Amino acid sequence: MTPDRFRQLALQTEGVTESSHHGHPDFRCRNKVIASLGRPSVAWAMVKLTPEQQTQFCQAHPGSLQPVDGSYGARGYTNVRLRTAPVSLVKSALALAADNETQRTPQRSTGSSPKRAKRSWQDKLQDNKGHPTVSPVTGKMAKRFGAGLMVIPAPLEVDEVMRSIRKGRLISIAQIQSRLAAKHRADFACPITTGIFAWIAANAANEAACAGKKRITPYWRTLKNGGELNPKYPGGITNIRQRLEAEGHQIVQRRNRFFVANFEEDKR
């Protein structure tokens, strides 16, 4: 990927504008830097993620993303290796970085300028961010995941699978990945974006329930790999556990984590 291509992707991200800092471009959302581009002679760029997102992305794509050295890296600043980073990965990282600022930073009033409304979870679910995309995996990513084609799904595709799980049945993120890979004739689906989009679908379902909707995506039936309950879903472990036990599942605790007992028997 060239620096110009990175700039193009950054400016295609909703709400992002370009500025300059010490001779190299910065990209801002709500006046906060969410990405930077090195000087033309240096093939690097930076994306500002949350520390948790940074850990997930860097572990999944070590050949393309690395934390910035020092305290900035600990805060989520992440180096992008332009020579190896696929377009689909960069688009996803930029979209998340911009979305983080949209949620975190209140819009300041500037006279008659209208306030930008906070995006709902349903808005996020409907935003496909240019996906689904299917691309070959190369380099260090291939060593980690295996060579072949990887699909980055659209959020609604993940929601569709989650919505299809009937009472008494369960599914894991890995199983969702398998279904999506088969749908797109890919070798596997990106585990990071699949997990993030499942989280968005869960919050969108909870948002709909709070608005009075009765039929929602049964997000509590989607588990982390190994049958673990996801504490980041709406209501945390208490809510997820109550819902699963009401549907006949036995929950066991292992230290500070919770699992569905005998989950292997529930796999399809």
Rosetta silent file (secondary structure, phi, psi, omega in degrees, C-alpha in Angstrom):
SEQUENCE: MTPDRFRQLALQTEGVTESSHHGHPDFRCRNKVIASLGRPSVAWAMVKLTPEQQTQFCQAHPGSLQPVDGSYGARGYTNVRLRTAPVSLVKSALALAADNETQRTPQRSTGSSPKRAKRSWQDKLQDNKGHPTVSPVTGKMAKRFGAGLMVIPAPLEVDEVMRSIRKGRLISIAQIQSRLAAKHRADFACPITTGIFAWIAANAANEAACAGKKRITPYWRTLKNGGELNPKYPGGITNIRQRLEAEGHQIVQRRNRFFVANFEEDKR
SCORE:     score description
SCORE:     0.000 S_00000001
   1 L     0.000  136.818  178.643    0.000    0.000    0.000 S_00000001
   2 L   -88.982  159.347  174.114    1.291    3.468   -0.854 S_00000001
   3 H   -56.948  -37.455  178.619    1.048    6.509    1.443 S_00000001
   4 H   -63.061  -36.215  178.408   -1.373    8.076   -1.050 S_00000001
   5 H   -68.162  -38.606  176.347   -3.629    5.027   -0.771 S_00000001
   6 H   -62.434  -45.210  177.883   -3.601    5.298    3.028 S_00000001
   7 H   -57.892  -44.227  179.870   -4.520    8.987    2.754 S_00000001
   8 H   -60.755  -44.659  179.549   -7.364    8.109    0.401 S_00000001
   9 H   -64.610  -39.923  179.358   -8.719    5.469    2.785 S_00000001
  10 H   -62.840  -44.567 -177.433   -8.470    7.849    5.743 S_00000001
  11 H   -74.768  -16.824  174.195  -10.371   10.611    3.955 S_00000001
  12 H   -81.063  -11.996  179.832  -13.024    8.134    2.830 S_00000001
  13 L   -76.647  134.105 -174.521  -13.737    7.369    6.493 S_00000001
  14 L   -57.921  130.331  174.937  -16.839    9.157    7.758 S_00000001
  15 L    81.645    5.905 -174.955  -16.138   12.382    9.657 S_00000001
  16 E   -99.856  134.097  176.015  -12.375   12.435    8.969 S_00000001
  17 E  -125.607  163.693 -177.126  -10.496   15.524    7.755 S_00000001
  18 E  -106.828  141.491  172.262   -6.813   16.132    7.027 S_00000001
  19 E  -137.960 -172.794 -178.054   -4.424   18.542    8.740 S_00000001
  20 E  -131.889  143.539 -179.348   -0.646   18.823    9.011 S_00000001
  21 E  -145.892  116.957  179.595    1.727   18.368   11.935 S_00000001
  22 L    51.956   39.582  173.157    5.531   18.769   11.768 S_00000001
  23 L    85.525    4.506  176.016    5.541   18.224    8.031 S_00000001
  24 E  -132.696  155.549 -174.939    3.415   15.099    7.824 S_00000001
  25 E   -73.197  140.911  167.848   -0.356   14.626    7.489 S_00000001
  26 E  -113.629  151.148  176.815   -2.663   14.035   10.432 S_00000001
  27 E  -122.377  127.414 -170.727   -6.213   12.766   10.070 S_00000001
  28 E  -122.321  146.757  170.992   -8.758   13.982   12.571 S_00000001
  29 E  -126.594  123.344 -175.936  -12.273   13.137   13.672 S_00000001
  30 L    55.089   39.283  176.704  -14.018   15.755   15.811 S_00000001
  31 L    67.060   16.131  175.458  -10.681   17.590   15.935 S_00000001
  32 E  -113.335  136.264 -179.805   -8.911   14.611   17.534 S_00000001
  33 E   -67.633  124.036  175.733   -6.076   12.801   15.748 S_00000001
  34 E  -115.064  -10.664  178.728   -7.143    9.283   14.798 S_00000001
  35 E  -162.825  155.706  176.271   -4.383    8.563   12.250 S_00000001
  36 E  -140.466  160.064  179.529   -1.105    9.945   10.908 S_00000001
  37 E  -128.043  133.645  179.902    1.025    9.369    7.856 S_00000001
  38 L   -70.218  171.834  176.306    4.820    9.412    7.781 S_00000001
  39 L   -62.362  157.257 -175.168    6.893   11.484    5.429 S_00000001
  40 L   -53.284  -29.843 -177.715    7.013   10.188    1.832 S_00000001
  41 L   -79.576   -6.806 -176.420   10.397    8.550    2.390 S_00000001
  42 L  -119.239  122.152 -175.262    9.070    6.462    5.300 S_00000001
  43 L   -88.775   61.581  176.370    6.563    3.670    4.655 S_00000001
  44 E  -137.376  159.223  174.057    4.677    3.907    7.917 S_00000001
  45 E  -145.012  171.855 -179.608    1.396    5.227    9.199 S_00000001
  46 E  -135.554  141.326  173.316   -0.360    5.310   12.572 S_00000001
  47 E  -126.910  136.130 -179.725   -3.910    4.556   13.685 S_00000001
  48 E   -95.102  107.754  176.707   -5.245    5.416   17.164 S_00000001
  49 L  -107.901  173.853  168.200   -7.214    2.468   18.573 S_00000001
  50 L   -75.157  156.753  178.969   -8.303    1.668   22.104 S_00000001
  51 H   -55.272  -37.746  179.849   -5.729   -0.417   24.000 S_00000001
  52 H   -67.879  -45.066  177.557   -8.044   -3.432   23.802 S_00000001
  53 H   -61.213  -40.666  179.393   -8.591   -3.048   20.062 S_00000001
  54 H   -59.266  -46.230  179.722   -4.854   -2.604   19.611 S_00000001
  55 H   -59.392  -46.216 -178.759   -4.122   -5.870   21.423 S_00000001
  56 H   -63.295  -47.841 -176.805   -6.671   -7.780   19.351 S_00000001
  57 H   -67.455  -43.253 -177.044   -5.558   -6.354   16.013 S_00000001
  58 H   -68.366  -35.656  176.965   -1.814   -6.650   16.675 S_00000001
  59 H   -67.713  -35.679 -178.529   -2.122  -10.251   17.849 S_00000001
  60 H   -80.081  -28.903 -174.626   -4.152  -11.139   14.765 S_00000001
  61 L  -132.630   60.851 -174.556   -2.014   -9.177   12.276 S_00000001
  62 L   -64.665  -22.927  179.564    1.547   -8.961   13.701 S_00000001
  63 L   -81.222  -10.575 -176.695    3.100   -8.452   10.290 S_00000001
  64 L  -117.448  -28.270 -175.597    1.006   -5.361    9.588 S_00000001
  65 E  -129.911  137.271  177.185    0.312   -3.703   12.944 S_00000001
  66 E  -144.441  142.747  176.110    2.543   -3.041   15.951 S_00000001
  67 E   -61.364  142.588  171.975    2.088   -0.821   19.037 S_00000001
  68 L   -64.211  144.726 -179.723    3.999    2.464   18.946 S_00000001
  69 L   -63.498  148.558  171.805    6.937    2.398   21.365 S_00000001
  70 H    80.759 -158.732 -173.765    6.533    3.882   24.834 S_00000001
  71 H   -65.481  -30.817  178.570    3.566    5.482   26.558 S_00000001
  72 H   -63.448  -40.875  178.511    1.828    6.375   23.293 S_00000001
  73 H   -62.522  -38.092  179.197    1.695    2.717   22.354 S_00000001
  74 H   -65.288  -21.841  179.976    0.164    1.854   25.721 S_00000001
  75 L   -91.520    0.857  175.204   -2.643    4.328   24.955 S_00000001
  76 L   111.078   -2.894  178.402   -3.539    2.593   21.697 S_00000001
  77 E   -68.922  126.473 -168.765   -1.347    4.339   19.122 S_00000001
  78 E  -128.524  123.678  176.737   -0.591    1.651   16.550 S_00000001
  79 E   -72.719  138.743  175.947    1.977    1.598   13.734 S_00000001
  80 E  -111.936  121.855  177.499    0.736    0.434   10.326 S_00000001
  81 E   -87.459  103.602 -172.119    3.303   -1.192    8.042 S_00000001
  82 L   -62.921  -29.134 -176.931    2.152    0.015    4.668 S_00000001
  83 L   -68.942  -25.800 -175.038    4.173   -2.541    2.723 S_00000001
  84 L  -116.931  -17.150 -174.380    2.320   -5.481    4.265 S_00000001
  85 L   -73.623  124.741  176.875   -1.024   -4.143    5.536 S_00000001
  86 L   -73.011  152.529 -178.253   -4.009   -5.200    3.376 S_00000001
  87 H   -57.542  -43.729 -176.716   -6.522   -2.529    2.380 S_00000001
  88 H   -61.401  -37.647  178.404   -9.405   -4.284    4.144 S_00000001
  89 H   -67.033  -45.242 -179.689   -7.505   -4.303    7.460 S_00000001
  90 H   -63.249  -41.485  178.119   -6.588   -0.615    7.209 S_00000001
  91 H   -60.354  -43.520  179.915  -10.185    0.335    6.373 S_00000001
  92 H   -64.672  -43.396 -179.436  -11.476   -1.527    9.425 S_00000001
  93 H   -65.062  -42.777  178.751   -8.877    0.043   11.734 S_00000001
  94 H   -64.332  -41.702 -179.931   -9.574    3.566   10.459 S_00000001
  95 H   -63.414  -41.261  177.878  -13.336    3.106   10.805 S_00000001
  96 H   -66.397  -41.589  179.897  -12.950    1.922   14.401 S_00000001
  97 H   -60.794  -43.973  178.474  -10.574    4.771   15.253 S_00000001
  98 H   -66.869  -40.875 -179.098  -13.030    7.357   13.937 S_00000001
  99 H   -65.317  -35.993  176.709  -15.955    5.659   15.636 S_00000001
 100 H   -58.279  -44.706 -179.683  -14.094    5.683   18.969 S_00000001
 101 H   -70.029  -36.246  178.337  -13.779    9.466   18.816 S_00000001
 102 H   -59.896  -39.627 -178.953  -17.393    9.919   17.722 S_00000001
 103 H   -78.170  -30.992 -171.371  -18.527    8.065   20.842 S_00000001
 104 H   -88.974  -33.556 -168.655  -15.998    9.603   23.224 S_00000001
 105 L  -104.957  116.687  175.764  -15.892   13.290   22.277 S_00000001
 106 L   -67.187  143.747  178.593  -18.910   15.583   22.724 S_00000001
 107 L   -75.999  125.313  177.847  -19.444   17.996   19.864 S_00000001
 108 L   -78.137  141.235  179.378  -18.711   21.570   20.926 S_00000001
 109 L   -76.886  130.371  177.924  -21.258   24.180   20.040 S_00000001
 110 L  -125.212   76.195  179.728  -19.953   26.766   17.573 S_00000001
 111 L    68.853 -120.061 -175.859  -22.711   29.322   17.262 S_00000001
 112 L   -89.794    1.137 -178.541  -25.347   28.146   14.838 S_00000001
 113 L   -65.060  131.976 -178.660  -23.499   24.962   13.826 S_00000001
 114 L   -71.962  148.310  176.051  -25.734   21.938   14.436 S_00000001
 115 L   -76.465  138.257  176.151  -24.659   19.253   16.888 S_00000001
 116 L   -80.670  125.218 -177.301  -23.802   15.934   15.372 S_00000001
 117 L   -68.269  143.402  175.987  -26.056   13.276   16.837 S_00000001
 118 L   -66.693  133.625 -178.703  -24.455   10.359   18.629 S_00000001
 119 L   -69.876  135.017  176.300  -24.611    7.250   16.479 S_00000001
 120 L   -80.099  165.616  175.910  -26.916    4.549   17.751 S_00000001
 121 H   -64.725  -33.298  177.631  -25.919    0.908   17.902 S_00000001
 122 H   -65.044  -37.482  175.890  -28.429    0.262   15.138 S_00000001
 123 H   -60.865  -43.444  179.926  -26.606    2.832   12.988 S_00000001
 124 H   -64.684  -37.899  180.000  -23.341    0.995   13.604 S_00000001
 125 H   -65.336  -36.068 -178.188  -24.954   -2.322   12.732 S_00000001
 126 H   -78.924  -16.781 -177.458  -26.213   -0.940    9.425 S_00000001
 127 L   -82.247  106.724 -175.838  -22.815    0.573    8.524 S_00000001
 128 L   -80.762   -7.424  176.501  -21.054   -2.057    6.426 S_00000001
 129 L    52.765   30.831  179.621  -17.755   -0.083    6.318 S_00000001
 130 L    82.123    7.222 -178.859  -17.185   -1.300    2.758 S_00000001
 131 L  -104.731  161.803   10.195  -17.508   -4.971    3.716 S_00000001
 132 L   -78.089  149.352  173.851  -17.795   -7.843    3.059 S_00000001
 133 E  -132.735  144.270  177.880  -14.393   -8.091    1.418 S_00000001
 134 E  -122.021  127.736 -178.529  -12.387  -11.188    0.528 S_00000001
 135 E  -146.044  154.317  179.404   -8.612  -10.966    0.109 S_00000001
 136 E   -72.706  148.776  177.874   -5.610  -13.330    0.149 S_00000001
 137 E  -101.418  130.308 -177.790   -3.558  -13.677    3.310 S_00000001
 138 L  -134.291  174.541  173.673    0.206  -13.391    2.925 S_00000001
 139 H    60.430 -138.502 -176.709    3.374  -12.941    4.967 S_00000001
 140 H   -66.276  -29.945  176.764    3.203  -13.195    8.758 S_00000001
 141 H   -62.359  -38.215  179.317   -0.579  -13.314    8.680 S_00000001
 142 H   -66.632  -35.170  178.060   -0.340  -16.503    6.631 S_00000001
 143 H   -67.334  -32.964 -178.349    2.027  -18.005    9.213 S_00000001
 144 H   -79.528  -45.888 -173.315   -0.473  -17.205   11.974 S_00000001
 145 H  -105.136  -18.062 -172.975   -3.729  -18.167   10.258 S_00000001
 146 L   100.541  149.256 -179.288   -2.602  -20.229    7.290 S_00000001
 147 L   -71.501  154.838  177.837   -2.478  -19.253    3.636 S_00000001
 148 E   140.548 -163.147 -178.860   -5.678  -18.689    1.732 S_00000001
 149 E   -99.659  135.283  177.869   -8.542  -16.247    1.389 S_00000001
 150 E  -116.633  134.392  175.342   -9.885  -14.296    4.371 S_00000001
 151 E  -103.234  133.531  166.782  -13.287  -12.607    4.477 S_00000001
 152 E  -101.634  113.146 -172.639  -13.977   -9.540    6.590 S_00000001
 153 L   -78.629  170.247  169.371  -17.761   -9.662    6.992 S_00000001
 154 L   -87.374  150.021  179.923  -20.315   -6.889    7.226 S_00000001
 155 H   -54.421  -39.877 -178.665  -21.860   -6.365   10.685 S_00000001
 156 H   -65.071  -28.019  177.170  -25.313   -7.368    9.437 S_00000001
 157 H   -67.258  -40.338  177.172  -23.954  -10.712    8.249 S_00000001
 158 H   -65.661  -43.754  178.102  -22.761  -11.506   11.764 S_00000001
 159 H   -59.834  -39.501 -179.327  -26.108  -10.367   13.171 S_00000001
 160 H   -60.592  -43.285  178.120  -27.933  -12.609   10.689 S_00000001
 161 H   -65.611  -46.129 -179.994  -26.095  -15.698   11.943 S_00000001
 162 H   -59.888  -39.632 -178.278  -26.661  -14.744   15.593 S_00000001
 163 H   -66.247  -25.487 -175.590  -30.356  -14.140   14.925 S_00000001
 164 L   -80.015   -8.342 -175.900  -30.739  -17.649   13.457 S_00000001
 165 L   -81.400  113.723 -175.499  -29.788  -19.450   16.707 S_00000001
 166 L   -80.966  165.906  179.098  -32.958  -20.854   18.221 S_00000001
 167 L   -56.656  133.561 -178.781  -33.777  -21.385   21.886 S_00000001
 168 L    94.148  -13.952  179.524  -31.785  -24.265   23.332 S_00000001
 169 L  -108.902  161.394 -179.097  -28.971  -23.924   20.796 S_00000001
 170 L  -138.623  162.869  175.712  -25.687  -22.041   21.052 S_00000001
 171 E  -148.387  148.468  176.999  -22.956  -20.825   18.743 S_00000001
 172 E  -105.522  166.466  176.797  -19.400  -19.590   19.251 S_00000001
 173 H   -59.524  -39.080  178.937  -17.514  -16.870   17.428 S_00000001
 174 H   -62.516  -37.892  178.564  -15.412  -19.574   15.741 S_00000001
 175 H   -68.916  -37.110  175.078  -18.562  -21.251   14.444 S_00000001
 176 H   -62.017  -42.975  177.589  -19.837  -17.927   13.101 S_00000001
 177 H   -56.971  -43.233 -178.993  -16.495  -17.517   11.334 S_00000001
 178 H   -62.155  -42.071  179.535  -16.903  -20.942    9.720 S_00000001
 179 H   -64.899  -42.269 -178.791  -20.357  -20.081    8.409 S_00000001
 180 H   -67.678  -39.428  178.165  -19.190  -16.763    7.004 S_00000001
 181 H   -62.262  -42.531  178.948  -16.162  -18.343    5.347 S_00000001
 182 H   -64.912  -39.976 -179.915  -18.387  -20.944    3.678 S_00000001
 183 H   -59.839  -40.713 -175.377  -20.822  -18.254    2.539 S_00000001
 184 L   -99.394    8.203 -179.774  -18.074  -16.280    0.820 S_00000001
 185 L    55.431   41.061  176.788  -16.059  -19.297   -0.358 S_00000001
 186 L  -106.833  168.000  179.078  -13.111  -18.144    1.724 S_00000001
 187 L   -80.451  -30.044  176.608  -10.759  -20.233    3.827 S_00000001
 188 E  -163.714  165.011  176.745  -11.595  -18.369    7.028 S_00000001
 189 E  -106.745  149.098 -179.337  -13.198  -15.203    8.390 S_00000001
 190 L   -61.236  120.162 -178.141  -11.309  -12.509   10.303 S_00000001
 191 H   -68.981  -30.087 -176.833  -11.666  -13.383   14.016 S_00000001
 192 H   -69.913  -54.291 -177.821  -11.179   -9.800   15.198 S_00000001
 193 H   -68.129  -32.806  177.112  -13.876   -8.104   13.134 S_00000001
 194 H   -60.940  -44.225  178.359  -16.260  -11.036   13.605 S_00000001
 195 H   -65.679  -41.440  179.474  -15.985  -10.613   17.377 S_00000001
 196 H   -64.808  -42.775 -178.458  -16.351   -6.834   17.214 S_00000001
 197 H   -69.787  -30.116  174.126  -19.398   -7.051   14.963 S_00000001
 198 H   -64.774  -39.426  177.189  -20.989   -9.634   17.291 S_00000001
 199 H   -64.055  -42.325  176.813  -20.545   -7.116   20.125 S_00000001
 200 H   -62.688  -43.866  179.450  -22.174   -4.392   18.009 S_00000001
 201 H   -61.164  -39.589  179.240  -25.072   -6.739   17.174 S_00000001
 202 H   -63.467  -44.726 -179.949  -25.545   -7.517   20.875 S_00000001
 203 H   -69.800  -33.844  176.089  -25.717   -3.848   21.817 S_00000001
 204 H   -65.540  -38.334  177.788  -28.053   -3.090   18.903 S_00000001
 205 H   -65.464  -43.377  178.411  -30.376   -5.856   20.119 S_00000001
 206 H   -64.341  -39.029  177.127  -30.332   -4.483   23.655 S_00000001
 207 H   -60.370  -42.847  178.780  -31.002   -0.995   22.294 S_00000001
 208 H   -65.289  -39.791  178.922  -34.025   -2.336   20.405 S_00000001
 209 H   -63.970  -40.386  178.320  -35.300   -4.113   23.533 S_00000001
 210 H   -64.847  -26.070  178.657  -35.014   -0.894   25.546 S_00000001
 211 L   -85.688    1.420  176.146  -37.103    0.808   22.858 S_00000001
 212 L   101.316    2.174 -179.571  -39.865   -1.770   23.385 S_00000001
 213 L   -75.328  135.787 -176.058  -39.127   -4.220   20.584 S_00000001
 214 L   -87.944  -44.080 -177.174  -40.030   -7.802   21.502 S_00000001
 215 L   -94.686  110.074 -178.435  -38.224   -9.853   18.849 S_00000001
 216 L  -128.553  166.748  174.672  -34.495   -9.159   19.014 S_00000001
 217 L   -63.553  124.151 -178.397  -31.286  -10.956   18.118 S_00000001
 218 L   -77.095   72.315 -171.760  -30.674  -13.503   20.941 S_00000001
 219 H   -61.023  -27.458 -178.358  -27.131  -12.323   21.539 S_00000001
 220 H   -65.150  -16.664  178.582  -26.758  -14.311   24.791 S_00000001
 221 H   -85.744   -3.127  175.579  -26.667  -17.506   22.693 S_00000001
 222 E   -99.399  118.267 -174.588  -23.437  -16.378   21.029 S_00000001
 223 E  -108.558  160.645  169.129  -20.462  -17.403   23.143 S_00000001
 224 E   -70.372  165.365 -179.225  -16.773  -16.763   23.069 S_00000001
 225 L   -60.146  141.660 -176.646  -14.662  -19.649   21.839 S_00000001
 226 L    86.338    5.011  178.174  -14.628  -22.579   24.233 S_00000001
 227 L    83.547   17.414 -177.908  -18.160  -21.851   25.438 S_00000001
 228 E   -81.492  138.944  174.480  -17.242  -18.824   27.552 S_00000001
 229 L   -70.989  141.770 -177.521  -19.870  -16.205   28.383 S_00000001
 230 L   -91.840  109.690 -177.340  -18.973  -12.767   27.042 S_00000001
 231 L   -69.848  -10.712 -177.955  -18.832  -10.265   29.942 S_00000001
 232 L   -91.865   -3.063  175.444  -18.879   -7.337   27.505 S_00000001
 233 L   -73.310  160.569 -177.546  -22.369   -8.069   26.226 S_00000001
 234 L   -52.942  133.828  179.194  -25.213   -5.901   27.599 S_00000001
 235 L    83.094   -5.768  177.475  -25.884   -6.556   31.278 S_00000001
 236 H    65.028 -162.414 -176.402  -22.607   -8.396   31.742 S_00000001
 237 H   -60.919  -39.411 -177.503  -22.301  -11.928   33.116 S_00000001
 238 H   -57.023  -48.478 -179.827  -25.368  -11.592   35.357 S_00000001
 239 H   -65.257  -47.501 -177.215  -27.703  -10.920   32.442 S_00000001
 240 H   -63.780  -43.072 -179.066  -26.154  -13.517   30.116 S_00000001
 241 H   -62.826  -46.215 -179.855  -26.118  -16.193   32.813 S_00000001
 242 H   -59.224  -43.344 -178.740  -29.754  -15.623   33.783 S_00000001
 243 H   -65.935  -42.982 -178.643  -30.895  -15.833   30.170 S_00000001
 244 H   -69.027  -41.702  178.507  -28.930  -19.001   29.430 S_00000001
 245 H   -64.722  -34.540  177.213  -30.019  -20.761   32.624 S_00000001
 246 H   -65.527  -22.015  179.083  -33.632  -19.868   31.824 S_00000001
 247 L   -98.133    9.653  172.218  -33.157  -21.735   28.532 S_00000001
 248 L    97.047    6.930 -179.254  -31.854  -24.851   30.271 S_00000001
 249 L   -90.984  144.446  176.643  -28.081  -24.414   30.088 S_00000001
 250 L   -95.942  130.673 -178.547  -25.797  -25.127   33.030 S_00000001
 251 E  -107.615  132.372  177.527  -23.188  -22.470   33.780 S_00000001
 252 E  -119.712  147.362  179.668  -19.911  -23.311   35.503 S_00000001
 253 E  -105.031  133.427  175.044  -17.339  -20.903   36.935 S_00000001
 254 E  -125.118  101.899 -171.555  -13.608  -21.329   36.395 S_00000001
 255 L    59.467 -118.532 -178.318  -11.801  -18.754   38.486 S_00000001
 256 L  -104.732   20.164  179.706  -13.288  -15.437   37.358 S_00000001
 257 E  -120.926  155.079 -175.375  -14.675  -16.713   34.040 S_00000001
 258 E  -124.656  139.756 -175.449  -17.963  -18.423   33.240 S_00000001
 259 E  -134.798  154.244  169.435  -18.666  -21.193   30.728 S_00000001
 260 E   -80.406  125.184 -179.721  -21.569  -23.255   29.449 S_00000001
 261 L   -63.692  141.137  176.460  -21.050  -26.792   30.738 S_00000001
 262 L    55.598   39.892 -177.269  -20.493  -29.450   28.073 S_00000001
 263 H   -61.757  -30.956 -179.721  -20.493  -26.870   25.307 S_00000001
 264 H   -55.494  -33.081 -179.617  -18.808  -29.312   22.938 S_00000001
 265 H   -70.695  -20.349 -178.929  -22.061  -31.304   22.917 S_00000001
 266 H   -87.242  -10.518 -177.997  -23.912  -28.208   21.728 S_00000001
 267 L   -68.029  144.608 -179.967  -21.717  -27.715   18.680 S_00000001
 268 L  -115.564    0.000    0.000  -23.325  -28.362   15.318 S_00000001
